[in-house]
Amino acid sequence: MVRWRQAAARRRRAPVRPADWIPAILNGTDEGFFGPGSAVWAVNGAIPTTVAGIRALLIQTLHPGAMAGVHDHSRFQEDAMGRLNGTIRWVATTTFGDTETARAGARAVQRVHRGIVGEYTDGSGVERGYAANDPDLARWVHNAFTEAFLGAHLIWGGPIPGGPDRYVREWARAGELMGVENPPTSRRELTEQLDAFLPELRADERVAAAVQFIRRPSVSPAIRRIYPTLFAGAVASLPERYRQLLGLRRPRWPAVTATRVLLWGMTLVLGRTSPSERAAMHRHARLTDGGSTAAMPDADT
């Protein structure tokens, strides 16, 4: 406990450069697609997202079209932190930014995706073409993300305003921005749509290599010390059908409990509110009160 408090005190004293998307969130001109009290803010702004991101990556690798796109066009292994930073930016600006910032983030991702095309073999052995902007593939990515973030929060997070169905319904807007047609608007629809993908899923050597990389990514020494627990928590939290497809076993030690303790400690160090959420709260206060632009938050994510 003393060490956690000392670490938190050192962090508060240390100057930290804000992430480059913070000004866009702070200086937006409207309230955005979501806001204070929304289910999306409660889930996407909470500390379990550190596990949810790993869980989402593991699930997403099982679609051979998504995996082919990563294998054929991505430099993920050479620039893992850069790709991770891009994902964090998209989640943060979509969740906490104003409507134009959220739309601009979606357009930027879709521009990158335009050149990601090719062929893959589906779970039935049929050759298919893929395009990263294809609505069906976008649906898989959106649904896997939604399942992972909601599932992790239900294990390690706090109450969700309106419950899980409200989160799925609200986050459907993010799917629509990314070109998903008729995204799920309830937990039941989410499960049904994910089940419909099961015949297409497969695990091969590409998936095995991706899982191995996700297990041991190139990260900073500070993150490397806590990452094994986060990865084990993500694996333990996976629905059994995905864990079996990935060839992973639930850890024999209490990974869920260990992850809970780790996330509690991270909350003591980092605080309960992310810098992106604080910037959004400043913007909402400015728009509500008619005041001037708020001061820049003093953190990096």
N, C-alpha and C positions, 0 to 999 in steps of 0.2 A: 504493500500500500504506500509506504513512504517513497519507494523508488518511483512509482507511478506519479505521485504528486510532484516529486522533484522534476521528473521529465516534463510534466505539464507546465511547471513553472518556467523551465528553461525554454520551452517552445513559445510561451507567451512573451518572453523577453527577446527572443531572436527575431530580427526582421525577416519577413518572408515576402517574396515577390508574388503579387497576385497573378493568377492564371490569365492568359490573354483573352479569354472569353468573358471574364468578370465585368469589364466595362459595358459590353453589349447587354448583359443581363441587367446591370445597374441602371443604364440610361435608356431603357426601352420606353416606348410611347404608349403602351397599353398593358393590361393585366396579364396577357398571355392566355394560352388555352387552359391552364390550370391555375391554382392559386392557394393561398393559405386555407387550411381546412380540407383540401382535396385529398383523395386517396393517393393520387400520384405523388404529391409532395411527401406524404407520410411514408410511402414505400421507397421511392427513388432517392429520397434525401436521407435515408437512414443507414446506419453502419452495416447492416447485413448485406448491402450491395457489394461489399468487398468479397463476399463468398458467392453471391448471386452471379457476378460476372464470370467466375470460373465455372460455375454450374451451367450457365448459358453456353459458354464455349464448348463444353463437353457434349451437351445435347446437340448443338448445331452441327458438330462434325459428322453426325450420323447420316445426314442427307448427302448422298453422293454428288448431287449438283452443287451444293454449297462447298463441299470438300474439294471438288474439282476446281472451282473458282479460286479457292485459297491456294491450292497446289500450283495451278497454272499461271496465276497472275499476281499473287501476293508475295511480298518480301517480309512476311511476318517474323520469320526466325531471325532475319538480319536486323530488323527494326521493331522488335516486339513492343518496346516502350512507346515508340512513336505511334504504332497502331492502337495501343491501349489508350494513349492520350487522345487520339482521334475519337475513340468510342466514348470516353469520358466526356469530351467536349459535346458530342451529339446528345448524350443523355442529359447533361446539365443544361444545355441551351434549349432543348425541347421541353424539359420539365419546368425550368425556372425562367426562361426568357419570354419576351413579348412575342406576339404572333409572327411578326416579320422575322425575328431572329430564329424562331423555330422553323419557319418555312425556308429561310435561307440555308439553315443547316441541312434540311432534307434535300434541297436542290443540290447542295455541294456533294453530298453522298451519292446522289443519283448521277451526277456528272461523272464521278469516278467510276461508277458501275457501268456506264455505257459501253466501255471498252472491254468489259469482262464477259466474254462469250466463249463457248467451246462445246465439247461433247463429253458425256459421261455414260457409264453403265449403271442402270438402276438396280434395285434389289431383286428384280426378276430376271436380270441379265439382258435387258433390252437397252439398246443404244439410244440415247436421247441427246438433244441439244439443250444447252442451258444459256441463260443470260441473267446476270445479277439483278437486273431491273424487272425480270419476269414476275408478274403478280403472284404466281403460285410459289416461286422460290422466296419472294419477299414475305409471303404469308408464313412460310416455315420459319424464317428468321425472326419475324415479329412474334409468332406464337411461342417459339422456344425461349425468347427473351422474356416474354410475359410470364410464362410458366416458371422460369428460373427465379425471377425477381420476386414474384408472389410467393413461390414455394419457400424461398430462403427467409422471407419476412415472416411467414406464418410460423416458422421454427424459432427464429432468433429476434424478431422485431416486436414492436408494440402494437397496440390496437390500430386498425385501419378504419378511418371514418367511412361509414357505409358498408364496410365489410369487403371481402374479396371480389364479389360481383361488381361493386362500384369501381374497384381498381381496374378490373378487366375492361369495363365499359368506358372509363375515362381514358385509359391508355390506348384504346382503339383509335383515338384521334391521331396518335403518333403513327400507327400503322397506316392510316389513310394518307398521311403526309408522305409516306414512303411508297405509296402506290398499291397498298394492300386493298383488295376489293372485299367488302363485307367482312371485316375483321370481327372476331368474337366479341360479344358484349356481356358475357356472363362466364362464370367459371365452368359451367356445364358445356357451353359452346366451345370454350377453349379446349377442354378435354376431348370433345368429339372431333374437332378439327385436327388436333394432334394425333388422335387415333387413326384418322383417315390417311395419315402419312406413313403409318407403320409398314405397309407393304413395300414402300419405296426405300426404306432405310436399310443400310448395310454397313458392316464393319470390314475394312480391308487393311492393307498395309499402310495406306495413306492415313486412315483413321488412327491406326496404332502409332504411327510416327507423330501425329498431331497430339494424341493423348500423352505420349512421352514428353513432348515439348511443353505441354500445359502443366505436366507434373513438375518439370524442372526448367522453368523459363529463365532467360537471362535478366535478372533483376538486381537491384542494388543490394549491398550487404545487409542493410537494415531490414529490407523486405524479405530477404532470403531467410532470416532467422524465424520469421513468423509464417512464411508461406506454406511450409509443410502442413501445419495445422489447418490453415484455410483450405488447402486442397483436400485434405482428409475430410473436413467438414462438408465440402461440396460433394464429394463422392458419397459420403454417408447419407446425405440429404436427397440424393437422386432417387426417383422412382425406380423400383427394381427392374422394370423392363428395359430402361435405358442403361442401367448399370450392367446388366447381362450382355446387351448388345455391344457395349464398350469393352467387355472383358475385364471389368473391374470388380473387386470384392469390397464389401463393406468392411471398414477397419474393425479389427477385433477389440481395439481399445475404445474408450468412450469419446469418439471424435466429436460428436455433437455437443457434449458437455464441455469438452476442452475448447471448442470453438466459441461457445457461449462465454466462457471465462475470458478468452482472448479478446472477443469483441467488446466485452465490458471494460477491459483494460484500455483498449483503443479509444473507447468513448471518453474515458477519464482524461486521456492525453489530448485527443483531437477536439473534444466537445461534442455536444449533441446536435448542433446545427452546422451544416456545411457552409463554407464561404459562398457558394453559389446560391444557397437558400437565403443567406443573410443579405446578399445583394438584391435578390428578388423582393425580400421584405422591405428593404430601403426603397425600392422602386414603387412598390404598392403604397407605402406610406406617403411618398412624394405625390403620386397620382391622386390619392385620396385627399390629402391635405392641401394640394395645390402649391407645395413648397418647391424649393430649388433642388437641384441634383444632390443626392446624398453623398457623403464622404465615401471614398473607396474602401471596401473591406480589406483587411490586412492579412489575407491568406491566399493559398495557391490553388484551391480546387473548388 
